[in-house]
Amino acid sequence: MACKIETSMKKSLYLPAFLFLGICTSLPAQPLNRATYNTMIQLAEEQMAKKDYYRALEWYEKAYDESQDRELVILIADLHYMLRDYRKAARWYGRALRRDRERKYAEKRFEYARALKMNGEYDEAIGEFDAYIQEGKDPVKKALAEIEKAGCEWATLAQPVEGVTISNAGKKINSKNSEYSPFLVDGMKEMYFASFHTDDIIELEINEEEGEAATDYEAKIYRAERTDDGWGEPTALPETINRPGFFHGNVTLSPDGRRMFFTRQKVSGNVLTESKIYVSEKSGNRWGAAHEVKGVNGNWIAKSPAVGELFGNEVLYFASDMDGGFGGLDIYYATYKGNGEYADPVNLGPTINTIGDEDTPFYRDGMLYFSSTGHPGMGGFDIFQSPWDGSKWGEPQNMGKGYNSPADDLFFMIDKEGYHGFLVSNRAAEGARSVHSRTCCNDIYNVSLKKIEANLVAMTFDADTKEPLSGATVQLIELLEEGGGQTQSQTNDKGNAFNFPLTLDRAYRIIATAENYEPDTLEFNTVGLLDSKTFEHMLNLKPLPKFITITREEPFELENIYYDFDDDKILPDAEKDLQVLYELMTQYPDMVIELSSHTDARGTDAYNRDLSQRRAESARRWLLNKGIARRRIIARGYGETVPKTVTAKLAARYPFLKEGDVLTEEYIEQLATEEQKEIAHQINRRTEFKILEGPTSIKVEEKRLIQIGNRQVEENVKPPKNDKQTLPQTAPPNHDTLKIHPYSSLYGRKDLRGVPIMHFEERTVDFGTVKRGEKRQHTFRFTNRGDTELVIDFIQACECTTTDYSRKRVAPGESGEIFVTFDSTEKETGETIDVEIFLQNLEPDTEVPIIERLQYSFEIEQ
C-alpha cells in the first residue's frame, strides 16, 4: 500500500530556499513487459524512502492512471505541494477533498487553501481557510490559517508599489533549475550567487561500491560581471570555496567586501539535512580557504548569513531551526567578538519571528529585510522590512506588491545607494524558465528603484520692483533636531538663480542676502516625496537706503530744487534738499559754502545769469531764515557759463553720454535725437553747493535716497517750464510703441535693441467672487513689439494655477496667447496671484532671463 506523507511546517526540511528539483537518481532497469500496479507502488515507496520525491511522484501518478485508486490522490497532491507545483497541487487537493465525505483528509484543507493562495486565487483561498479554521484540529495550523487569510484579504486590495521595477536577470544568470542568494558588490559591476547552472534534469548516478555520487551535481557559488548588454557569463569560484561533496549557497559579503560568508550543505534526496556557515577572507583578488564560523554552527540548520549592526556592534544575522525558537526557521544574531569568533546566538524575538518561518535576512542602514510565512503576505514567503530604533525592532511591514508575488519571494538585498538590488522568486513571470512546473524553481530578479531626486532653484528679486536681483548670496541650511546640519552657500554675480541638490526627508532654511538689502528667509522640507521634485522659491529682498560722503572740492548737487516758470521762489519739494544742507551747516559751524545755480544755454546770457542769481539768492534766504549766518553762504548765479561735466554716474544712466564730456551748447547740438538734447539741457539746469572753508570731508546719512538696493535713484529732474517764454522747450518724441510696463524686467531700460517686447492687451484681471472649488479661466493676449524673436522658456505660478501657451517662436509683430486656469479648491480667502513668464531671451549684457509678470485677483465666497 502507498506510504503516508506528512507535510511539515518546518519548511527548511523541504528546501524552500534550496530546492533541488530535477535531481533524479538512476533507477534499475525494468522488465520489458508493463509494470504492474503493485510494482509501481513499490518503486514509488522506494523513492520516498530515499527522499527522491520527484521520482516518487512519477510512479504514484502512473499507479493512479493504472488503478484510479483514491488513496493515491492525496499523496500526489502532497508531492506536488512539496515540489512547489501549486497549480497541480490545488487540482489534486480539490479532487481529494470533494470526494472526502468522511472528512478523512480534513487537515489537508490547510494545504489546499495555501496552494490556492499561491496560485493567486485569493477569494477561493479565503473560503478554504475559513473552512479549516472551523474544522481543523491542529492549533498551530489554525493560527497560521488566520494569518494566511489576512494576507489574502490584503492581497485582494494591494496595488503595485510605484517606482520599483522587477525584471528577470536573464538567461546567462538564471537556468531552468534554481538560483539563490544573489549579492551585489562594487555598485552594479559585480554579483555573486548560487546555482546548479544547468538547464537539464540532473541525473544523480550513485557509485554502488563507494555509496557516493559519481557526478558533480551540487550547487556552487558563481561570480558574474556587468556588461553593456546585462550580466555576463558567470564563473564558478575555485574549490577553496566550492568544496566537492557539498551544496554551496547563501552567499553574502561584509560591507568592506573583504569577507565572504556562505553555507555548505548536505541533502538526502530533496531534503536538507545539514547546513553550516563558513567564511573566507579576500587577499588581493583571491578568496582564501574557507573556515567554519565559530559560535553560530551546531546541531542545527544554520543558513542565510548577513553581516549587520546592532547596539553599535558588528553582528551576523542568520536563520536557524535550533531549539527554543518560535516556529520553524527563526532569525538570530551573533555579536562579533573578533578573531573570527562570534558570541552565542540570540533570537530576534516575537516582533520578527513567528510560528511560521523567517529566513534570508539582510541588513542595511538600520533596516532589517527578511522573508516570512508567519506575517500576513500575498504568497508563501513574502519580503518584509523592520526598522531598528536603537533599542527595539519596529513592526514588520510588507514590502508590497511587486516585491512580493503569490509565490515565494526571498533573498532581497539592496546596494548602498538604495536604488539597485536583487530578489529571488519562483513567481510565474516574464522570462522565468523552469525544468519542471512553472513555479518549481527560483530565478534571480533585478530590483531597480526609481531614483527620487530633490533640487532647489532659488531666485532672488528686488521686493519693490520685482526685478531679478543679481549679486546676491543664498545660504541653504539643513535643519536637524540634534543640530549640526550642513550649510551650502552660493553667490551669483551674473544672474539671480541658484541651484542646490537636496537630501530626501530633510527640513531646510534658505537665507538670501545682498549688499544694501534686508535678508529674506523661508523654510521648506523634502519629507515624503514619491517623485523627483524641483522646489522653486522666490526670495524677495527689501532694498535699503545708502549713505554718501561729500568732500571739500566736490560739488554736491541739490537735485530737487526747482522753480516755477520765471520765478525764484522755493517750492516745497526743494525744501528737502535745503534741509539736508541746513543740517550739515548746523553740524559743522565753521563750514562756509558757495551756493550756485546754473541754467541751460537757451536764451540770452544776461537773462540766464540774472535768473540763476535770483534763484541762488532765494535758496540763501531760505537758509538765512533758518538761522544760518549770511557770511557762511556765498550765493552766485553762473547762468549758462559753467556747463555740466559728465560724471561716471551720468554716463552709466545715459549711454549716449561719455564720462568727462562737457555739455556745451555745441556738444548738445551734435546729439542724435531731440530727446537726447533735452536730457542734456535738463542736466545743465542744476543747483549745487561746494565747501569753501571748514571740514575737508563730511559723512552724511543721505535722507533723500541716492540709491535703493542696487539701483541708483533716478535724478528725477522735473522738466521745468522754459527759462524764457521766447524759447519753448522741445517736446520729446512719442515712444508709445516701445513703452515698457512696470511688470516687465525691462522696465527702466533705455536701450531696447535686440530684445523682444511683450505688449499685452491687459496684464491684470479680476475674477471677482468665486465659490470654493470653482475654476476660472482667462486668455492673456500679447504682441511682440521688439526687434527679436520671442521664446517662452517656462511659466511659474502658485499650485492653484495651470497655464498653457504656444511653444513656437513669436516673430516681431506677431501675437500669442497665454491661457491661465485658476482652481480655487484649496483657497480660503481672496488673493492676488502673480503669473511669471520666463523667456529664453536674456536681458542685454547679462545672463538674466527676461521676466514678464501677469496678475489675477479673486475673492472667495464665504
Beta strands, then each sheet from edge to edge (+ up, - down):
strand 1: 23-25
strand 2: 164-168
strand 3: 179-185
strand 4: 190-195
strand 5: 202-204
strand 6: 206-207
strand 7: 212-213
strand 8: 220-227
strand 9: 230-231
strand 10: 235-236
strand 11: 247-253
strand 12: 259-268
strand 13: 271-283
strand 14: 286-287
strand 15: 291-292
strand 16: 302-310
strand 17: 313-320
strand 18: 330-338
strand 19: 341-342
strand 20: 346-347
strand 21: 358-364
strand 22: 367-372
strand 23: 382-387
strand 24: 397-398
strand 25: 409-414
strand 26: 420-425
strand 27: 443-449
strand 28: 454-462
strand 29: 472-479
strand 30: 487-492
strand 31: 497-502
strand 32: 507-513
strand 33: 520-525
strand 34: 533-541
strand 35: 548-551
strand 36: 556-557
strand 37: 592-598
strand 38: 633-639
strand 39: 687-693
strand 40: 697-700
strand 41: 707-708
strand 42: 711-712
strand 43: 758-760
strand 44: 764-770
strand 45: 775-784
strand 46: 792-796
strand 47: 801-805
strand 48: 815-823
strand 49: 831-842
strand 50: 849-860
sheet 1: 1+ 5+
sheet 2: 2+ 27- 26+ 25-
sheet 3: 3+ 4- 8+ 9-
sheet 4: 3+ 4- 8+ 10-
sheet 5: 6+ 7-
sheet 6: 11+ 12- 13+ 14-
sheet 7: 11+ 12- 13+ 15-
sheet 8: 16+ 17- 18+ 19-
sheet 9: 16+ 17- 18+ 20-
sheet 10: 21+ 22- 23+ 24-
sheet 11: 31+ 28- 34-
sheet 12: 30+ 29- 32+ 33-
sheet 13: 35+ 40-
sheet 14: 36+ 39- 37+ 38+
sheet 15: 41+ 42-
sheet 16: 43+ 45- 48+ 47-
sheet 17: 44+ 50+ 49- 46+
end
